[in-house]
């Protein structure tokens, strides 16, 4: 142990005096659980988990740990798969922020909401639901567990992303705890006598602390813009026989700003998702669709359409594209849906039942059972954000990568599929996913629904297959470093440090040294401090 590092038990006693003994976990099972994500497990687990209740406790806990010579890592809902919060060294304290889950202010006069960053996207959505307002971007599909702070650190997407971009595009102010325990406020809140109503007051410090994989500090509170909820809704879905046509149609829909959410599946991933769902889940989802309708007649009509469609309509579907369309009036939503249909047909699209987007929108934050395959397989995605003009060629480059590994994929029974998505008007998401027979972990057991986990097949550990998946993922990251793709959820995986220009790297390195001079805050994230 370094001479400058306090004895572990002395630090744990100090932390217990700050957050309470019940909120300092140092047992082996907790340390192991909190030191793994969907795909990675630390070789050296954190030595303790600390669960602060508010910004003051967070600030004092961070200061106590770093002063004692320990590293500190922020953790939210744990839905990462890029080692975002996985420790890299001994003498590491993980700070679990999920007790910091309060809505601090809903201000519909100045159009913002301020929350503690351990709040989940589902909790925020429910808090705003009856107000008539929402945040422009309002959460990721894993929002039952995923937190606002994690979404801002990793720059999450989904709900609202088709028109409003990522989590970082909707935040206007942050309170951030730095390595020494001091607190920085950003945006208009940095003005001594102001409120957090506006993002820019001098340089954009709010943006500085987003997408940082928790490497620059601990997000304590966040303020988001509010917008009026949309009254008009329409849902569309189309079948495309080729990925190129699906990508072309989605890009044009994106450029025209027609869909609030727009995503697609290749045939393999589509089949996997249909296999996963059960009849009981369908019934619950149908209830959500009916409840989401604006009237009794609308509920009966929507429910009947979804029920009659069943799942048989997907049997002959190749690359499906699903769309959720919103506008301030129903007339506006219908006009957008008409424009979407014309675009889809121009790319040889065939309209199909809109059951999937209706069910998804009516049940936005479901369980996270999809972190295992329908037959108990391990699952992990990877992604690249690319320009519309490069999307088709980048898709083909991924196909070529998989083709080069065809023999190994077959040997280890690794299956691959694709998710497609759009972000606002200027980015296309290509997200390949991997499924393979391999043992699940305590992480899966924690987050997958108990009944679902108990009933799914179990597999023996297959480190060779897992390492082969790692090899392909590494090649993918290198490929898109060369092709100019960028990434969300950078964590400790994507080639941020290797791919960024020298001047930009020098600047971000200097900022890191300024806010975290001893490299104690999530060392290794973004490749900084390596």
N, C-alpha and C positions, 0 to 999 in steps of 0.2 A: 504494500500500500504506500502511495506517495506520502511523504512526510507532511505535506500541506493538506492532506485529506483527513477530516475528522473521523474517528471511529464510527462505523455504521450505526451502532446502537445509540450513540450520543445524538447523532443527527435524527434518528427515528424518534427519540424522546422529544427533541426540539420540535419536530413536525407535528407530533401528537399534541403538543401544547398549543399549536396553532389551529389545527383542524379537528382535534378530538381523536382519541385513541382508536375509536371504531372506524375511522376513515384513513388509517394508515395500515395498509395490508402488506405483510412481508412473508406470508406463508408460501410454500413452494408452488402450490396449485395456482394461486392468484398471480404470482410473478410469471409463471409459464404462460398463463392465458393472456395476460396483458402484453406479452412480448412476442406475440404472433399476429399475423393478419390472415386474410383469406388464403394466401399462398405461401408466405414466408414465416419461418420461425427463427428467432435469434439463437445464435450459438451461446451467447451470454445473456441470460435474462436480466431484466431490471431487478434491483435488490429490494425495491419497495414500490407500492402504488399509493399515491396520496390523492385524496379526493376533497379539494377545497369547496366551500359552500358559496363563496362570493369573491369579488375582485380583491378585497383587502386580504383575505386568507390566501388567495392565489399569489399576490404580490409578496407577502411575507414568507410563504413556502418556497417560492423560487429563490428569494434572497438567501434564506437559510441554507438551501441545498447548494447553491453555487458558491456561497461564502465558505461552506464546508469542503469545497473541492469536488463536488459531485456534478455529473452531467444531468440535465433535465430535459424531458421530452413531453410535448403536449399530446394528449389523446382524447378524441371525441367518441363517436359511436363505433369506431373500429372497422369501418367498411372498406378499408384500403386493401390494395393488392400489390403495392409497389414499395413495401417496407417503409412507408411514410413515418410510422412511429415505432418501428422495430429497433431496439437498442443495438449499438455496435460495440459497446465496451462495458467493462465492469464499472461499478460505482455510478450507476445510472438510476435516477428516480423518474418514474413515469407519473405525470400529473393527469389524472382522469377528471375532465371538466364537466361530466354529465350531471353533477349536482347543481351546477350553475345554469339553471334552466328557466329562469324567470323572464316574463315579459315586463320590462321596466316602464315603458311608455308607449301608448298608441295615440298619436297626435294627428287627427284627421283634419285639423285646421292647417297645420304646416306640412302635412302629408309625409309623415315618417313614422316608423316604429323602431323602438330600441329594445334590444333583448340581450340577455347574457348568452355567451357563445356556446354554452353546453346544451342549449335548447335544441330539440330535434326539429327538423323541417315539418314533421307531422304536428308537433305541438304548436308551432308558429301558425301553421295553416288553420288549425282548430281555433286558436285564439282570435284570428282575424275573420273567421268564416261569417259570423253574424254581423260584422261591422259594415259590410258592403264594400270593403276595400281589401286589397291584397298587395303583396310585393310583386314587382314585374316578373322576376324569376322566383319561383316559390318551392323549389325543392327537387331532390333526386328521387328516383324510384325506391331507394333504400332508406327513405326519410323516416321510417318508423324508428330507426336507430341513428342514422347519419345526422350529425349536428351541424348547426350553422357555422361554427368555427372550423370544423373539418371541411365543410363545403367551400369556405373562403380560402382555406389553406391549399386545398387541392383543386379549386375552381370547378366545382361540379356543374353538371348540366341535367336537364330534362324538362321539368314543368315550366313552361313559359319560354324555353330556350329558342324556339323557332322564330320568335319575334323579338325577344328581349335579351338573348345571349346567355351568359354564364352567371353563376353566383356573384362573381366579382363585378359584373356589370350593373348590379342592382344595389350594392352597398355604397353608402355615402360617408360613413364615419366609423372609426374604430377606437377603442381604448385597448392598448397593447402593453402588456407587462414585459419589460426587457430583462436581460440576464441578471442585472443587479437589483431587480425588484422595483425599479422605477416604472412609472406609467406614462405613456405617450398617448395623447389624443390627436386625432387627425381630422381633416376637413374643417368645416366652420367651427367645430367644437374646440379646435386649437386656439381660436380667438378667445381671450380670457373671459369675455362677457357675453359669449354667444351660445347658441344651441347647435346640435348636430343636424342642421337642416340642409346643408349643402356640402358637396364633396370637395370643392376646390377653394383653398385659401393659401395662395402661394403654390409651391410644388405639391404634386399629388402624393401626399404621404399615405393616404388610404390605399392607393394602388400598390405602393411599395410593400405593404404587409399582406397583400393578397397573393395567392399562387406561390407562396414561399415554402410550402411543405412544412410549415412550423419552424423554419430555420432562423427566423429573425426575432421571434418573440412569441408570447402567449396572447392570443386574442381573448380579451376578457368580456367586452361588450361590442355589439355591432348595431349600427343604425341603417335601415333600408328605406328606400323610397316607397311610397304607397301609390297605387293607382286604383281607380274604380274597378270593381268586378264587372265582368262582361255579361250582358244579358243574353245576347245571341250566340247560339252554338250550332255547329254542324259537324258531321263526322263522315269521313270518306275512307275507302280502302280500295286498292287496285292490285292486280296481278300483272307482273311483267315477266316475260319469258327469258330475258337476259339481265344480268347485273348492269350492263352498260345502259340499257333503257331505263332501269329503275334509278340509277345514279343521275342520268340526264334529266329525268322528270323532277326528281327531288331538288336538284340544283336550280332548275328554273322556278320551282315553287318557292325556294329560298330567296332567290334574287327578287322575286315579286312580293315577298313578305306576306304570303297568303295563309300560312299555317302557324298556329301557336305551338303545336308539336307535330313533328313529322319524323317517322322512323320506319325502318324496314328490316326484313329478315331474308337471308338466303334460305333455300329449301331445307338444309340440314338443321339450322337453328330453329326454324319454324316448326319442324317436326319434333324437336326436343321440347320446345315450349308446350306444344299440344299434348305430348306424352305426360308432361309433369302434372298438368291440371287434372283434378278429379271431378266427378259429378257433384259432390257436395260443394266443392269450390265454385262450380258453375252456378249452383242455386244461390249461394251467398252473393256472387257477383251480379246475378240477375236482379236480386233484391236491391243492390246498390244502384243499378241502372234505373230501376223504377222509381226509387226514392229521389234520384237526381233529376228526374223529369219535372217540368214546370207545372204540370196539372195532372189530375186523375186520368183524363183521357190520354194525355201524352204518356203517362206512365204505362198504361195498358198497351198503348200502341208500341212504345219502345220495347217493353218486356216481351210482347208477342213476337216482334221481329227478331229479337235476339234468340228467343227460345226456338222459333221455327228454323232459324238458320243452323242451329246446332253447330257441329264441327265438320260436317260432311263437305261443306262448300270449300274447305281448305285442301281437300284431297288432290285437286288438280291445279294447285297454286304453286308457282315457282318462287319468284322473288316478290314478296308482298310488301306494299308500302301502306302504312297506316297514318291517318291524319286527323288531328283535332283542330277545329277552326273556331275562332271566337271573334266577336265584334260587339259593338255597343248596341246594335239592333239585330233582330233576327233577319231582317232584309239584307243587312250588310254581310252577315255570316253566310246566308244562302248565295249571295253574289260571289263571295270568295270561293265557295264550294263549286259553283258553276265554272269559275275560272280554273280551279284545280283540275276539274274533270277534263276540260279542254286541253290542258297541258299534258295530263296523263295519256289521253287518247292520241295526242301528237307524238308520243313516244311508245306507241303500240300497247298502251295499258288497257286492261279490261277491268271494269268496275266489279267489285265483289261485295259481299256483306260487310257492313261496318261494325260488326259485333265487337271486334278486338278494341278499337279506339273507344267505343262507348263504355265497355266494361272497364278499361284502364282509367278513363276519366272519372268514372263513378266510384272507383276504388283506388285512389291515387297512391296510397301508402300501405301496401300489403306486406305480408311476411317476406322474409329474405331467403326463402327455401331454394331459390335458384343459384345459391352459392355452392350447391351440389347438383349434379345431374339427376335426371329422373330415375336412373337406375343406381344411384348412389355414387356416381363417378365424381372424381375431383374436377373442379372447374376453375379456370382463370381466364380473364380477357387480357387484351392488349389493344392499344389504339393509336391512331395518328389523326391529327387535325390537318386537313389539306385544303388547298384552294379548289374552287369549283373547276377551274380549267385543268387541274392536274388529277382530279379525283378518279377518272376512269383509268388513266395510266398507272396511278398509284395502286388502285385495286388490282390491276394485272400484275404489278410488281410483287404484290403479296401472294397472288396465285402462283407466280413463278417460284417464289421462295418455298412455298409448300410443296410444289412439284419437285424441287431439288431434294426435299426431305421425304419424298413419298415412301421410300423403303423403310426408313426409320419410323415414320408415323404408323405404318402398317405393323411393323415389328412390335411396337409397344402399345398397339391398339388405341392410338391417339386420334380422336376425331376433331375436325375443325368446322366452324361455321362463321357467319358474318352478321353483325348488326350494322346498319347504316343509320345516320342521323344528320340533321342540319343544325347549325347554330347561327341564328339571325340571318343576315343576307349574305354573309361572306365566308362561311366555313363549312366544310363537309367532314363528317366523322366516319372513319373506317375502323371498325372494331372487330377484329377476329377473336374468336373464343376457342378454348381448348377443353376437351373432355377426355378423361382417361381413367381406367380402373386403378384406384389407389386408395389407401386408407384415409378416412376422415380424421379430424383432429378435435381436441377439446374446444377449439374455436368454433368449429361447425356445430358441435353439440350444444354450445352456449346459445347460438343465434338462430339455428334452424328450429322450426316448431317441433315440440317434443314428439307429437304423434307421427309427424312426417319423418323425423329422424329415426324413430324406433322402427318404423315399417319399411324403410328403404333397405335394399341389399347392402351388405358390408363387404369391403374388399381388403385384401392383404396389402401391406405397404409395398410400394414399387418405386424405390429410389431411382432406379435406372430410367424409368419412364418419366419421373418428375424432373430428373436432370436433363433429359432430352427436351422436354418442354422448355426448360430454362435456356437451353442452347438456342432453340428457335426464337424465343422471345428476345434474347440478346442480339441475335442476328437481325431481328425486326427493328430493334431500337437503333442499331448501327445503320440499317438500310435507310431509315427515315432521317437520321442525322445527315446522310448523304443526299437524300431527295428533298430536304428542306421542310419536312413535316415538323409540326410542333405538338406539344402534348399537354394535357391536364394531368392532375394527380402525379406530379413528377417524382415525389418521394425520394428514394435513394436508388431508383432504377433507371429512369430515362437519361439520355446523354446530354443533359443541360450544360454542364460545365465543359464538356468536350466539344459541343457544337456551337456555343455562343462565341461571338467575335471577341478579340483580345481586349478592345477598349471597354466593351460592355462587361466582360468578365472582371477586368480590373476595378471597375466602378462597383459592381455588386460585392466583390471581395472586400473592398474598403468599407462599404456599408456594413457588411457582416462583422468586420473587425471593430467598427465603431459601436454597434449595439451589443456585440457579444465578443469582447476582446480575447477571451480565453477559450472560445469555441466550445461552450458548454451547453448551448441550446440546440438540441437535436443534431449533434455532429454527424456529418455525412449526408444530410439532406441537401438536395441539389448538387451534391458532389463538393460542397463547400467545406473547407477545413481538412480535406483529404491530403 
